[in-house]
Amino acid sequence: MMASLDSGLNSSDLVQDYFCGGCESRNTYESAEYFCATCTKFLCRKCIDPHDQIYANHSKYGRGETNKWPLTKKMEELLLKCNVHKEEKLKMICQDHSQLCCTDCAFLNHRQCTNVALISESAKNLSTDMQQLSNNLQTIVGELNKFKSKQEASIQSVEESCNEKRQEIKDFRKKLNAALDALENTSLKELDEIRTTMLTSLKKDVDNCIQLGDDLKTLIEAVNGLCDKSKKEIEFIASRKCVDKIQASESYLKKNPVKLQSFIFHANIDIEQYLSKQSSLGKSVDSIHSLRHKMNPNQQLTVKRKSEYIVKMSSDTSQTFSIYGICSTPSDQVIVADYQNKKVKLLDQHYNVSSHCDMSSGPLGICQISSSEVAVTLAGNEVQFISVSNGQLVSGRKISLQHAAYGIAHHEGELYITSGTALYHYNMTGTLVKKLFENARGYLRGTCIFN
């Protein structure tokens, strides 16, 4: 049972397992298998037999009931340790700054504060729901794991996109003569530099998630171990530290929304005519950076051409095709929502159906979540997540709403869904953040679009 905590519980502070008290008194460290609540002692397998012979009626709990065991001394010391002054124990709380303090903290940083109290006094009236606190910790660990998984998927997406654009560079290079070797090396070097920068940032997010997750898991272990209700001070400290860590994790997730990252290579089609004036084959940039800085919200769009394609499949039950939603992937594949046939279909680069997913009801709106995932609204009140894996559509999790779902858009890790008369803001877990707009007399069925 070893873990690390930040913000006062450092990675160098190891939480040790329970040791047998009898063996420890003889300078032998044997792992405890039982806790006697009557004796308040830990016992190993060797010591439990003589104990039971003398104290047959004592209440004892094995490894399967560690929730009834008290905290280890190491865990207790970690919770009591001051975040700033490592050798001091927490004695006070400053309500003005909502901070736990040792005596040094109180003297140095909170002398002017009017609401500083002893923890022993503040804990007397505390009634902490440790189970709810544990649930909150588990929830934020889950959110961190989801964020970590998405960033890991983004790492794969960056690699795939990089390889695709690398091939574009190679293909474009083949149209030129041998004199372009130096320019090709310049472009590839630029691409690799951007790739390194992007991967460094994504891997940092993954590492931060792992660290925060480890910290929260250790606090979960501490909270689950707080079974002795007489230890109000420790419960109070644990509660404060848990709240602080949860707030830090939530703040981190809020400040670091999931971003779809890929590459864009702008080929210079006039390079043959202006070869002597060029310094590279083109320019590779982060697609998010490019869109954010180059998109003009007031730009007028002009339709250059239109084409018709057949998306019929042999398994279709209807000869009528109502394509309500459409989006494209970074690999130039197209995903469409076929309402009448209750299917989401994947089209290849030639607009032939290459894969599909059957839906429980007609799909309506569709939006891209990442380079390999989309979200689809279904007739009724559901949102279905679908991923693209090895050229195949795979149904994922589904969330249910309290209202109808038509249009849907994704922006910086948040979902925006129209109900027909209102626009709602949701997070990625399906929790309603707020209603943004409502017009009871009109209809909001289209998908929201963000710059």
Disulfide bonds with the S-S distance in Angstrom:
none
